[in-house]
Amino acid sequence: MKTCVELDKILNDRVSGSTRIALNVIRYILNRSRLGEDVMPMLKKMQTVRPEMVVLGNVSLFCQKQIKQGKEPVKVLETAENSLMSAAKNSASLAIQFIPNHAIVATLSYSEQLNLLFKMAKQKIDFVYIFAKGLVDEEKLSHNLLEKLGLKSSILDLGSVKYAIKRVDCVIVGSDSLSKKFFVNKRGTRMLARASKIANVPVYVLSNRWKILYMSTGSLLNIQHLGNFERIPNNIVDLFVMESGAFKPKDLESWVEQIL
């Protein structure tokens, strides 16, 4: 019972980004595996609890498949953990080149990949606008992180985006899932991206192959209401920065098709 409660608590984290939640879940299951516990029930739960966070389903299915093929659970889980971290770090590292020196950056939400990017690119950034629908925990965490990094930032209501965006050099957001035609992120992302396009401010999305919407994690397609998340059309994004390169929306389609 204790294991179920602790796993539920990690999975129902409503503040952290999907990569951080996936890492926390895998690390928890990895620790239980080292204690000799059967990890398959935990992996199956990871697969189904948060369908809007496709990374959870993809990582879970990868681990289940490897274990069913007879591979050692601890080794499989360690591989998944390392792959998640390297994917996040590589996409963040690639994104640095798209941030001009002395940049004013706009973002929203709280993301492991964004956090890594801000740490790596802090010498290039003068200020960060964090847009939100009201003052919520995610934006507070982002503000606190930036403060620790020595970066100045301000939390602004999304209603002011069409005015504030004129002072911004680029918009950078994360993603919770990705398909050939749309991606999913926190509600408000579409509004921020559309305002940026009107103001001719480039929009960059950080993602990686673990977040691609496969048919096996396709329950998302049948969800009518995504709660705090929304679908955003890829065609209002300038570049998707993945762990293996940066892609315009039309090029992303081909890249995703190859992986699928």
JODAUR-V65811 format. One record per residue. PHI is phi in degrees with one decimal (none if undefined). OMEGA is omega in radians with two decimals (none if undefined). Layout:
BEGIN
phi->PHI omega->OMEGA
phi->PHI omega->OMEGA
END
This chain:
BEGIN
phi->none omega->3.14
phi->-60.5 omega->3.12
phi->-59.5 omega->3.14
phi->-61.2 omega->-3.12
phi->-64.4 omega->-3.13
phi->-66.2 omega->3.12
phi->-66.4 omega->3.10
phi->-58.6 omega->-3.12
phi->-61.7 omega->3.13
phi->-66.7 omega->-3.09
phi->-66.6 omega->-3.09
phi->-97.5 omega->3.01
phi->-60.0 omega->-3.10
phi->-103.4 omega->-3.11
phi->-114.1 omega->-3.06
phi->-70.7 omega->3.06
phi->-74.4 omega->-3.03
phi->-65.2 omega->3.12
phi->-65.4 omega->3.12
phi->-63.2 omega->3.13
phi->-64.0 omega->3.12
phi->-59.9 omega->3.11
phi->-63.0 omega->-3.14
phi->-63.5 omega->3.12
phi->-66.1 omega->-3.12
phi->-61.1 omega->3.14
phi->-66.2 omega->3.09
phi->-65.9 omega->-3.14
phi->-63.9 omega->3.10
phi->-60.2 omega->3.11
phi->-62.6 omega->3.12
phi->-67.1 omega->3.12
phi->-64.1 omega->3.12
phi->-65.3 omega->3.09
phi->-89.6 omega->3.07
phi->91.2 omega->-3.12
phi->-79.3 omega->3.05
phi->-73.8 omega->-3.04
phi->-90.9 omega->-3.04
phi->-60.4 omega->3.10
phi->-60.6 omega->3.13
phi->-69.3 omega->3.12
phi->-65.3 omega->3.11
phi->-65.7 omega->3.09
phi->-68.0 omega->3.09
phi->-57.5 omega->-3.07
phi->-70.7 omega->-2.92
phi->-112.0 omega->-2.96
phi->-71.0 omega->-3.05
phi->-123.8 omega->-3.05
phi->-61.9 omega->3.12
phi->-71.1 omega->3.12
phi->-102.4 omega->-3.01
phi->-61.3 omega->3.13
phi->-57.4 omega->3.14
phi->-64.2 omega->3.13
phi->-66.5 omega->-3.12
phi->-65.1 omega->3.13
phi->-65.9 omega->3.13
phi->-60.7 omega->-3.12
phi->-64.6 omega->3.08
phi->-60.2 omega->-3.11
phi->-65.3 omega->3.13
phi->-59.4 omega->-3.12
phi->-61.5 omega->-3.12
phi->-63.5 omega->-3.12
phi->-68.5 omega->3.11
phi->-63.9 omega->3.10
phi->-80.5 omega->3.05
phi->98.0 omega->-3.14
phi->-79.3 omega->-3.10
phi->-64.3 omega->-3.10
phi->-53.2 omega->-3.12
phi->-61.2 omega->-3.14
phi->-64.4 omega->-3.14
phi->-62.8 omega->-3.11
phi->-67.5 omega->3.08
phi->-64.3 omega->3.10
phi->-62.7 omega->3.12
phi->-62.7 omega->3.12
phi->-60.7 omega->-3.11
phi->-64.9 omega->-3.14
phi->-66.7 omega->3.10
phi->-60.3 omega->-3.11
phi->-66.7 omega->-3.11
phi->-66.7 omega->3.12
phi->-63.1 omega->3.13
phi->-64.4 omega->-3.12
phi->-66.6 omega->-3.10
phi->-66.7 omega->3.12
phi->-67.3 omega->3.10
phi->-63.5 omega->3.14
phi->-63.9 omega->3.12
phi->-66.1 omega->-3.07
phi->-70.7 omega->-3.10
phi->-56.2 omega->-3.07
phi->-64.8 omega->-3.11
phi->-92.7 omega->3.10
phi->-98.1 omega->3.13
phi->-71.1 omega->3.07
phi->-65.4 omega->-3.12
phi->57.7 omega->-3.04
phi->-77.5 omega->2.88
phi->-104.5 omega->-3.02
phi->-111.3 omega->3.03
phi->-114.9 omega->3.13
phi->-155.3 omega->2.98
phi->-160.7 omega->3.10
phi->70.4 omega->-3.07
phi->-132.5 omega->-2.97
phi->-141.3 omega->3.09
phi->-61.4 omega->-3.13
phi->-67.4 omega->3.09
phi->-64.3 omega->3.11
phi->-59.2 omega->3.11
phi->-63.0 omega->-3.14
phi->-62.2 omega->-3.13
phi->-63.3 omega->3.09
phi->-65.8 omega->-3.10
phi->-73.8 omega->-2.99
phi->-107.2 omega->-3.01
phi->-61.3 omega->3.13
phi->-71.0 omega->-3.10
phi->-97.0 omega->-2.99
phi->-107.2 omega->3.09
phi->-93.1 omega->-3.06
phi->-159.3 omega->3.11
phi->-128.6 omega->2.97
phi->-94.4 omega->3.10
phi->-108.4 omega->-3.10
phi->-89.7 omega->-3.09
phi->-153.9 omega->2.97
phi->-90.9 omega->-3.03
phi->85.4 omega->-3.11
phi->-86.5 omega->-3.10
phi->-123.0 omega->-2.99
phi->-60.1 omega->-3.11
phi->-58.2 omega->-3.11
phi->-67.6 omega->3.06
phi->-62.8 omega->3.12
phi->-63.0 omega->3.11
phi->-61.3 omega->3.13
phi->-61.1 omega->-3.14
phi->-64.9 omega->3.12
phi->-62.6 omega->-3.13
phi->-62.0 omega->3.11
phi->-62.4 omega->3.12
phi->-65.0 omega->3.12
phi->-81.0 omega->-3.11
phi->84.5 omega->3.14
phi->-99.7 omega->3.09
phi->-79.5 omega->3.13
phi->-152.8 omega->3.12
phi->-145.2 omega->3.09
phi->-95.4 omega->-3.11
phi->-120.9 omega->3.05
phi->-68.3 omega->-3.12
phi->-58.7 omega->3.12
phi->-61.7 omega->-3.13
phi->-95.8 omega->-2.99
phi->-62.1 omega->-3.07
phi->-68.6 omega->3.08
phi->-92.2 omega->-3.07
phi->-71.8 omega->-3.05
phi->-63.6 omega->3.14
phi->-66.5 omega->-3.14
phi->-97.7 omega->-3.00
phi->-99.8 omega->3.09
phi->-90.0 omega->3.11
phi->-160.8 omega->3.08
phi->-112.0 omega->3.12
phi->-130.6 omega->3.11
phi->-131.1 omega->3.06
phi->-96.2 omega->3.10
phi->-152.9 omega->3.08
phi->-101.6 omega->2.98
phi->-158.8 omega->-3.01
phi->-147.6 omega->3.04
phi->-130.6 omega->-3.13
phi->-69.2 omega->-3.04
phi->-114.6 omega->-3.09
phi->-150.0 omega->2.96
phi->-128.8 omega->-3.11
phi->-118.1 omega->3.08
phi->-151.2 omega->-3.10
phi->-59.0 omega->3.12
phi->-55.7 omega->-3.06
phi->111.3 omega->-3.14
phi->-63.3 omega->-3.13
phi->-61.5 omega->-3.14
phi->-62.1 omega->3.12
phi->-64.4 omega->-3.12
phi->-66.6 omega->-3.13
phi->-66.1 omega->3.10
phi->-62.8 omega->3.13
phi->-66.1 omega->3.13
phi->-62.6 omega->3.13
phi->-62.7 omega->-3.12
phi->-88.3 omega->-3.12
phi->59.7 omega->3.07
phi->-101.5 omega->-3.10
phi->-64.9 omega->-3.14
phi->-115.5 omega->3.13
phi->-117.3 omega->3.12
phi->-115.9 omega->3.06
phi->-89.1 omega->3.11
phi->-153.8 omega->3.06
phi->-161.9 omega->-3.01
phi->-64.6 omega->3.11
phi->-68.2 omega->-3.09
phi->-101.4 omega->-3.13
phi->-73.6 omega->-3.11
phi->-79.6 omega->3.08
phi->-83.8 omega->3.07
phi->-60.0 omega->-3.11
phi->-69.6 omega->3.07
phi->-117.3 omega->-3.00
phi->-81.8 omega->3.12
phi->-59.4 omega->3.13
phi->-58.0 omega->-3.08
phi->-63.5 omega->-3.09
phi->-96.9 omega->-3.13
phi->-82.7 omega->3.14
phi->-83.8 omega->-3.10
phi->-126.6 omega->-3.07
phi->-96.4 omega->3.11
phi->65.3 omega->-3.12
phi->-83.1 omega->-3.12
phi->-115.6 omega->3.13
phi->-147.7 omega->3.05
phi->-88.9 omega->3.13
phi->-123.6 omega->3.13
phi->-64.5 omega->-3.10
phi->-64.0 omega->-3.03
phi->-72.7 omega->3.05
phi->-100.9 omega->3.11
phi->-105.9 omega->3.10
phi->-80.3 omega->-3.13
phi->-144.0 omega->2.95
phi->-101.5 omega->-3.11
phi->-97.7 omega->-3.12
phi->-103.1 omega->-3.13
phi->-71.0 omega->-3.09
phi->-110.3 omega->3.13
phi->154.6 omega->3.11
phi->-107.2 omega->-3.03
phi->-129.0 omega->2.93
phi->-71.7 omega->-3.09
phi->-50.5 omega->-3.11
phi->-67.8 omega->3.11
phi->-77.3 omega->3.11
phi->-61.1 omega->-3.14
phi->-55.7 omega->-3.13
phi->-65.5 omega->-3.12
phi->-64.4 omega->3.12
phi->-65.5 omega->-3.14
phi->-60.7 omega->3.12
phi->-64.6 omega->-3.13
phi->-72.0 omega->3.13
phi->-65.4 omega->none
END
